[in-house]
Amino acid sequence: MSLNLQGIPRVKTITKQEFLNRYFKPQKPVVIERFIEDWPAYKKWNLEYIKSLGSNITVPLYDDRPVNHEDGFNEPHAKMKLAEYIDLLKREPTKFRIFLWNALKEIPQLQKDFTFPDFGLRLMKSIPMLFFGGRDSYTFMHYDIDLANIFHFHFDGQKKCILFDQNQNDFLYKIPHSLITREDIDFNNPDFKKWPALKKAKGWVCELNHGEILYIPEGYWHYMRYKTPGFSMSLRAIARNPKNLSKAIYNVFIMRNLDNVMRRLKGQKWIDWKNEQAIKRTNKILRK
């Protein structure tokens, strides 16, 4: 048995009005296959090109270790020179990923290789973020703290993406006061005996190839798994739904600070309590 996932719709290209009417307004994901073929980045952006521009930059690395109370918010697990990291990606599988890296500040030449597309949403131009990973590395299932609309541009290789909307929260073993599900769930090959609620979750799936764009609507859960070494760039637009915008404000100014305070006060007991509550709350819903 596998997750109940439907394929994310795919289009070759799209106009602003088509995107707004068919995907943004109903908040549905879409893969756009050939929208950026006129960008210099489409031909130039690969791992070797990035390495040639920023080989000596020290980059933050993350892996799939469980959250620990001693870890700060988005604190990296290791650091490495970019050239060494890209060589590692190409040489062998590694769990180390680059996550939320504003590479354009450190490698300004990259800004000449793309333009900000007009999808009818105001993109936050100061924070284009890059993400890198090696074969079989992955992110935990999570949603972004600001519940933004995300345009995820993939380069050099293939990536598997699984999405769920916020209506599926009851079935995903969501960790309270967090943006993640239980970290010991393998969304690539879930154990339904251990996590029976996942049978009820309905989501979306796609594989991204070089030059393709995945639109992730506001607040969607996403799990990303690199099938080959590669990297992606995300452009973001602020949540437009008032409910999502209020959640984003709560997450940034209250939830995140509350979680940090409780980590300092309770230590690992706080993390363990949250993990236990994810199971108890989900099982309670299942029994209804």
N, C-alpha and C positions, 0 to 999 in steps of 0.2 A: 504494500500500500504506500502511496506517495501523497504529498500535500495536494490539496484541492486548489490547483493553480490554473488560470487561463492565460493564454499567450497575450502579451501586450500588443495592441495593434501597431502595425508598421506602415509608414507612408514614405514615398520616395522623397518628397519635399512638401512644403505647406506654406500657405499665405498666412499673414497675421490674422485676418478675419476667420479663416478656417480653423486656425489653432484656438482662437478665443471661443468660438462657438462650439467646436466639437470636443475640446479637451479641457481648456481652462475653466469655462463656466460650469460644466458638469463634474469637474475635478476628476478626470480620468487620465491615466498615463498613456504615453505614446512614444514610439521610437521613430525618429526622423533619420532616414538613411543617407540622403545625399545633399544635405542643406549647406555643408561647409566646403564643398569641393573647390570653391574659388579662393579659399583661405590659403595663404602660404603655409600655414600650419598643417594643412591636410597632406602636403607632400613632404614637409620638412620634419614634423614632430615625430621622433622615435627616440628610443632610449639613448642611442649613441649621440644624437644631436643634442639632447639635454645634457648629457655627460660632457660634450665638447664645450658647452657654454659655462657650466658651473661645476667643474670637476673638483675644485678645492673648497667648495661651500660645505660646511658641516650641517647635516640635516637631522631632524628628530625622527626617531623610529619607534614604532609600536608593534606589539605582537598580540597573540590571543590569550595571554594570561588573564585569569580572573581579576576583577576589581579588588584592590586591597585598600584598607582604610588609610594606609600611609601614602597612597598615591594622591597627588594633587589633581585638580580638574584638568584633563587633557595633558597631563605630564608625561613626557616621552619615557620609554623604557630603555632606550639606548640612543647613542649618537654615532654618526659615521660620516666620513667624507663622501660626497655624492658620487664621485668616480668609483670608490670602493663598493658603495652600495649597488650601483648599477652593474658592476662586474659580478657581484654576488647574485643578483637577480638572474643574470644571463647564464651563470655557471651552474646553479643548482637551486632546488626549491628552498625557500626560506619563509618563515612566518613574519619576518620584519616587513612592515609597511610604512610608507610616509603618509601622514594623515593631516588634512587641513593645513597644507603648507602654502603660504602666499609667496610662491616662487617668483612671481613677476616683480616683486620688490627687490629680490636679490639677483634676478637675471632680467633686467629691464628690456633686453633685446627681444624677449618673447612677446612683448606687447605689440611689436610690429607685425606679428605673424597672424593676428586675428582681429576681427571687429566685433563689437557687441551687437548681436542680432536684435531685430525689432520684432518681438512676439506680442507686442501690445502691453507688456508689463515693464515697469521701470526697474532695470537691473541695478544691483549694487555694484558699481564699477570699481570700487576700491578694494574689494575682497574676492577676486577670482582665486579659487583654491585648487591646488593640485594634490592628487592621490596616486601613490605608486604601490605596486605589490608584485610578488613573485608567484610562480605557479602554486595553486592550491592555498594561497593565503586568503584570508577573508576577514570581513568586519562582523562583529556581533550584530544581530538584528537590533536596530535602533531607529529612532526618528530624531530629527534635528531640533535643537533647543528652541529655535526661533520659528519652527513650523513654516519655513519659507517654501516658496515655489522654487524648484531646483531644475536647472538644465545641465545635464551630466554628459559631457563630451568625452568620448573614449578614443584613445590613441594606442597604436602598437600592440596588437594582440586581441584576445577575447576575454570577456568578463561576463559572468552569470549574475543576474540581478533578480531578486525576489522581493516583491512589494506587498504590503497589506495596508489598508486604510485604517483610520482610527476606530471604525465600527467593529473591528476584529479584536480590540483590546482584551475582551473577556476570555479569549481563547489562546492567547499568546504567552501566558505566564509572565505578564508584565511585572517588573520590579517596581514597587512603590517608591515615590520620591526620586525617580530616575527616568532615563530616556531609553532603557534597554529592557530586553526580555532576559530570562534565565540564560546565563552564559554557557551552561552545559548542554543546551539544546543544539543539536546538529541539524540546522535547517536544510542542509544539502542531502541528508539521509536521516530523517527524524525517527526516533524510537517511540512509536505510538503507544506501546505498553507503558512506558514511563511517563509520556506526555499525552494522555488521551484527548485532552481538549483541542489539540492541534487538528484533529479530524474534522472539527467544526469550522475551522478558519478557512476563509475564502480569499485568495490572493491572486497575484499576477506574476508572470515570469518572462524573462527575455534573455537573450545572449547579445551583448554589444560587441560590434566589430570596429575596426579602425575607422574613424571619421563619423561614427553614428552618434546621435544625441538621444538620450533618454529624458523625457520630461517626467519629473516626480512631483505630483501635486502636494498641496499644503499638508504637512504633518504625516505623510505616508511613512510607515515603517519600511526600512530597506536593509537587505542583506546582500553584500557584494562579495563574490568569490572570483578570484583571478584564475582563469583556465590556462592562461599563459602569462609570462611577465608582461607588464604593460603599465599604463598610467592614464589618468583621466583629469579633466578640468571641470569644475562646477561653477556655474554662474547662478546667482540667486536673486529672487525678487521677494520683497516683504509679503507676508501673509495678508490677503485682502479680506478674508472672512472675519468679521468682528470677533466671533467666538475663538477662532484660531489666534488672532492677534492678542486677545486677552490672555490666552494660555501661554503665548510666547513671553509676554511681559511677566506673568507669574513665574514661569520657568527661570528666566534670567535673573529676576530681582528677589525672588522668594525661595523657590524650590532649590536652586543651586546653592544659595547661601545656607539654607536650613540643612541640607545634606552635608555641607562642609563642616558646619558646627557640630553636628551629631557624630561625624567621623572623629573629630577631635575629642569629644566628650566620651563617646562609647567605644571608639576603636573598632576592632573587627566584629565585636558583638552587634554593632549597628548594621554592618554588611550582612552578617549571618541572619539577623532578624528580617531584613528586607527580602533575602532569598527565600526564607521560610514563608513569609507572607505571600509571596508570588504564588506558591503552590496552594496555600490555604485559601486564598481569595478565589483562585481559579476553580478549585475543587468545589467550593461553596456554590459557585455559579452553575457548575455542572450538575449538582444535585437538585437544582430547582426544577 
